[in-house]
């Protein structure tokens, strides 16, 4: 199981698209926006450099969650690799757990790199306990997006899974307010954003970074989406396994 997880992680780390769009792109976006708006503060006095750090780290984590689960899963299912794994002593739950753990591992580069750049380039600082709480919340908060990626990978072909994952990724980033506030699109968009996991995922990070702790509503929404999408992913995986 550990060898399988290591192989999966190394394969994604060698993927140029992963490195460019998931690891480097959020950092570039952060540098551009932070150097324009970083010195400003919101109504509560929180620097935009800190707010933007959370937004871009959340975007990178979201993108990593989707791209490291949907496309590889669909490719393995289509190529027959999943069937090969099923005839090994590795149980079905271990295959899914390995995928989940690998995707969680691949979320870390985006979170850590954006944070390091914010510290070095913008002088962002927080107490160590707040840093730990922020990174832990944003790390575990990606579980719903990983589950969504696995659901997509269990349903679509490898060629269709990538555009579908990217479409979902961009839609969730926009609805979550990771690039700009959803309110600018009107009240309808804000209502839609309020029920999306990405909006409450980002809100978890903004709340912790602002020193307010975890918002109960945000935790419940993210956990609820994680449970729903996790069950969907498990069902679609079993269906794909039967078809395989």
N, C-alpha and C positions, 0 to 999 in steps of 0.2 A: 504493500500500500504506500509506504514512504517512497519507494523507488518510482512508483507510478506518479505520485504527486510531484516529485522532483523533475521527472521527465516532462510533465505537463507545464510546469513553471518555466523550465528552460526553453521549451518550445515557444512560449509566448514572449519571453524576453528577447529571443532572436528575431521576432517578428517586427519588421520596420514600421508597419502601420501602427502597431501597438506603441512603439517607442515615440513615434512622431505625434500621433493624434491623441494619445492618452497620457503620456508623460511630459513631452516637450510643449505641446500646444497650450495646456493650461498655464504653464509657467510663462510663456510668451504673452498670453492674454493678461495675466496678472501684472507683468512688468509694464505693459502698455497702459493699462487702466490705473495702476497704482501710482505711476509717475505723473499722471494727469490729475487724479482725484485724491491721491493718498494722504495729503495734508489736511483735507477737509474732515469734518466730523458730522455725525448724525445728530438728531435732536437730543439724544442722551449723552452726547460727548464721546461716543465711541469712534475712533479714527476709521476712515474709509479704508485705509491700508489693511486694517484688521478684518473689516467686513468683506473686502474683496478677496482677502486670503481665504476665508471660509468658503466664499462662493466658488472660487477657482479650484480649490481643493475638492469641494463637493462635486464639481463638474468632472474633474479628472477621475475621482472615485466612481462616479456614476458611469462614465464612459468605460473605465476598466472593467467594472462589474458586468456590463453588457457584452463587451467585445471578447472578454476572456471566458465567457460561458456559452453564449449563443452559437457563435461561428464554429469553435472547435467541437462542440457537442454535435452539431448538425453534420460536420465533416466526418467525424468518427462514425456516426450512425450510417451515413450514406456509403462510406468506404468499406463498411463491414468490420471495422475495428471493434465496435461495440459488441458484435456477435462473438468476436474472439475473446473479449474480456469476460463474456458471460460463461464461457466454457472453462475458464480458469477457476482455481479455488477461491478467487476474490468474490465475496457475496455482493448482491446487487446494491445493498445499502452502502457498502464500502466504496463502490464506484461513484455513487452520487455524493457521498461525504467527501471523497477525494477531490471531486470537481469543485465542491463548495469551498473546501479549505484552500485549494489552489487559487481560486478566484479571489478569496479573501487576502491571500498572500500578495497577489498581483495588484491589489488596491493600494497597498502601502507605498510604493514608489511615488505615486501622484500626491498622496497626502503629505508625505515627508518632504518631497522636493519643493512643493509650493511653500510649505511652512519654513523651510530653511532659507529659501529665497526671500521670503517676507522678513525674516529676522535680519539677514545680511544686508539686503538692499533697501528695506524700508524701516529698519530698526524696530520692528514689531516685538513687543515683549509682554509676557504674562507670567504670573506665578507658576512654578513647576506643576502644582496640583491641577491648575486650570488647563495647562497644556495637555497633561495626561488625560483629563476628563474629555477634552475636546477631541483628541485623536481617537480615543476609545469609542466615543459616541459616533464619530463619523466613520470609523472602521466597521463597527458592528451594524450601523445603520444601512450599510449597503446590501444586507442580506435580501431584502425584497427585490432589488434590481438583479442580483445574481439568480434568484429564483425565476424572475421574468425571462432572463436570458436562457436558462435551461428549458423553460417552457417553449420558447421560440425554437431552440435547437432541437427539441423533441418533435416539433410539428412540421417545420419547413425544411426544404432541401438546403444544402450548403450554399448554393447560389442565391437563394431567396432569403436565407437567414441573415446574411450580412446587411443588405439594405433595410430589412425589417428591423434589425437591432439598431441600426443607425437612425432610422426614422423615430423609433421609440425613444432613443437616447436624446435626440434633439428636441422632441416634443416634451419630454420630461424636464430637460434643462430649461426650456422656455417657460413651461408652466410652473417650475419650481423657483423662478426668479433668480436663476444663477447668473444670467447675463444682464438682465434688467428687470425692474419691478413689473409683475404681471398687471398691476393697476393701470399701466399706460395703455393697455388694450381695452380698458373699460371694465365695468362691474361684472360683466358675464365671465370674462377671463379670470377675474379675481375669484369668482365663485367656483370655477373649475379648478383653479390652482389650490383652493382650500381643501379639496378632496384627494389631491394627488400625493403620493408618497414622497416625491422629490421636494415639494414645497415644505413639508414638515421635516424632512431630512435636513434641508438647509437651515430651517428654523432651529433645529436642535443645536447645530453648530453656532449659529449667530447668538443664541441665548447663552450657551456656555461661554463663548468668547467674550460676551458682554458682561460676564460675571453674574448672570441670573440663574445659573443652574439649568437643569433639564426641565422643559415644559411638559407637564403631564399629558396634555392633549397631543403634543407632537409625538411623544413616546408611544401613546396608544394608537395613533394613526399609523405610524411606521411599523409597529409590532403587528397591528391588524393586517396591513398589506402584506407583511412578511408571512403571516399565517395563511392568508388566502392564496397568495402566489406560490407559496411552498407546497400547499396541497395540490394546486393546479399542476405544478411542475412534476410532482410525484405521480399524479394520475396520467399525465401525458407521457412520462417516462415509461410507466408500465405498459401503456398502450403501444408505444414505439417498440418496446421489448417484445411484446407478443407478436407484432407484425414482423419484427426482425427474425 
